[in-house]
């Protein structure tokens, strides 16, 4: 089940990147297309580095103790609250990026 889920997520991310390139090509003037692709790649690399670090930080902050086995002590795992915070944070970042792209289109 995990492999199927990862295959679906990987396919979606691949299609998303192809869509970004097509949108970039369609709406960028030809003299700025190199700059546009460079900035797109820069943001993708920076966000790929910041996103997991931010999610890991939120998962580390909100932990719940759980007894895994009778013989072992309590073990800490990320709580459901941390996943809700990750989802909220990413939703806010998506909304901000959509608003900024709409403002950019008008100018």
C-alpha positions, 0 to 999 in steps of 0.5 A: 500500500505504501509503494502504491501511494508513493507511486501516485505521489511521485507521478503527481509531482512529475506532472506538476513540474512539467506543467510548471515548465509549460506555464513558464514557457507560455507566459514569459516573453522570449527575451526573459525566458532564461531568467524565468527558468533560472528563477523557477529552478532556484525556487524549486531547489530552495523550497525542496530544502526548506520544506522538509526542514520545516516539517521536521521541526514541527514534528519534533516540537509536537510529540506524543509519548507512546508505549510500543512494547511491554518490555520497552519504555515510552517512545515519542512520536509526532502527534497528529497536531504536528501534521495539522500544523504542517498542512496549515503552513503549506496551505498558507504558503500556497495561498500566498503564492497564488495571490502573488502570482495573480498580482504579478499577472495584473502588473 
